[in-house]
Amino acid sequence: MSSTPRTQPEHLNGVDLAFADPPRNLAVAPEPASRARTMLDLCSERDLVRSEVLMGDPAKIEAQHAKGKLTARERITLLLDEGTFFETEILRKHRGAGLMSGNTDRPHTDGVVTGSGEIHGRPVFVYAQDFTILGGSLGESHAAKIQKTIDRATKCGAPIISLLDSGGARIQEGAHSLDGYGGIFKRTVDASGVIPQISVILGPCAGGAAYAPALTDFTFMVRDVSYMYLTGPDVVAAVNGHTVTHDELGGPTLHSTSSGVAAFVYDDEADCLSDVRFLVSMLPANYLDVPPSLAACGATSDVRPVFRDLVPVEPRVVYDMSAVVAELVDDGDFLEVHENWARNVVCGLARIDGAVVGIVANQPQYLAGALDADGAQKASRFVRFCDAFNIPLVTLVDVPGFLPGLEQERLGAIRHGAKLLYAFCEATVPRVQVIVRKAYGGAYIVMDSRSIGTDLSLAWPTTEVGVMGAAAAVNVLHRRELATSPNPAGLRSELEARYEALSTPYLPAEEGFVDDVIDPAQTRAVVARGLAMLRSKRGAAPDRKHGNLPL
């Protein structure tokens, strides 16, 4: 047996033996242990954290309201059906990348609220940037949340709605912020034509961030709240010396009347979000779905004599095509897209006999209904959207041609007109054309004529189909005769009358360029029956990687 003494531990059961009483005192009962935490305690802690996140910073919320703006959560409440919002990553924080390293200000959500919910009982995904947290700036974690939301929406085949209110890239996170934007752009492009994508600008959207809404299907803006530009007023002033306001540079007026970026503009956020809900109610969930329809309302037998009084017989007399659209669609309920941009073309969504349709129409009140560069761009993008999401197209034609002039040539009217031609040619959805009055030249071809694939072409008795109008044709064909005639005015009238006699709808009907000449009073009924006939239409795109759209 070894005589080496055993080494005693310095501590035993928390007792320091160096200062302990003799061993007999080790048996003294220890102090009572603190109560172990229960699941209820843990859940209470969790609830406290979440309630603090949901409550937000009262001072910053007050500042947001002082600007006339709602908070991210208030916006989501207005947008979604009551009680349906399911939030994801509420506890997410930035990880201190770049210059944020060591930053103790790491608020939950990282400045963006993400999740899913329902609109009229149908699922949607949503993300709302929160300007009260880090100015809604986009950093690595913020971007990751948005990217996950887009990924989920795409995988689940549901629309995604973005509520944008951000100071832009988070400068402190440097390349992480830029990489985050790139990931959002890539996912937005991948989701294009797969699910409907809607952007709602409810604050600043500047710099590279502006590309995100530009890539989506529809952009909404609110007056005195929204602005969107690539470079701000300070940069503009420094570079070229021009002094401009935020609103002048990128406000709703500019983007809804000149640039064509904003499809819808409103006076307040509540009305804006209400129409976002209305738009979603007319869209399919994804490209494999069909738009939600309502019960048929007897349109196939709906005769409306008022059509006969809406369009003047004289081809040069102006009228409002919107009145024709209002009579054609159910309840006059028409959601016009880009109402204040390129007003010579009317585009929008409506229902005919309960089924959603896209309307494209010339508007004689502006530029006599002639197509121009902006009008062709507006219509082509709308046609491609409808085709991507299985929305039948109804085209109302009263077009004197393409707008002539040096400025239009400089603006690329040829290239932009080719976009509309391309859009109609590749569309595989049911297509119905109604020629209301004039259908001249290349513009007639572009406006979904039989030659480029419309399924059903209808003509009113006022229809004139020709290379150009009578007056222009006489000038070209009979210039010498008119110059040498002793009575040029009388000769001109005679020649124009002769030309007009050849421009009736009956000659195109004889040749099969139109399917029927209809009584205008029957327009709603015939269009509804045509759409019903075409409901089971199936079309396949050519076998190729993709076409080369004249962008």
Secondary structure, DSSP 8 states (H G I E B T S, - for coil): ---S-----SEETTEEGGG---GGGGGS----------HHHHHHHHHHHHHHHHH--HHHHHHHHHTT---HHHHHHHHS-TT--EEE-TT------GGGTT-----GGGGEEEEEEEETTEEEEEEEE-TTTGGG-B-HHHHHHHHHHHHHHHHHT--EEEEE----B-GGGTHHHHHHHHHHHHHHHHHTTTS-EEEEE-SEEEGGGGHHHHTSSEEEEETTT-EEESS-HHHHHHHH-----HHHHHSHHHHHHTS---SEEESSHHHHHHHHHHHHHTS-SSTTS--------SGGG---TTHHHHS-SSTTS---HHHHHHHHSGGG-EEEESTTSSTTEEEEEEEETTEEEEEEEE-TTTGGG-B-HHHHHHHHHHHHHHHHTT--EEEEEEE--B--SHHHHHTTHHHHHHHHHHHHHH--S-EEEEEEEEEEHHHHHHTT-GGGT-SEEEE-TT-EEESS-HHHHHHHHSHHHHHH-SSHHHHHHHHHHHHHHTTSTHHHHHHTSSSEE--GGGHHHHHHHHHHHTTT------SSS------
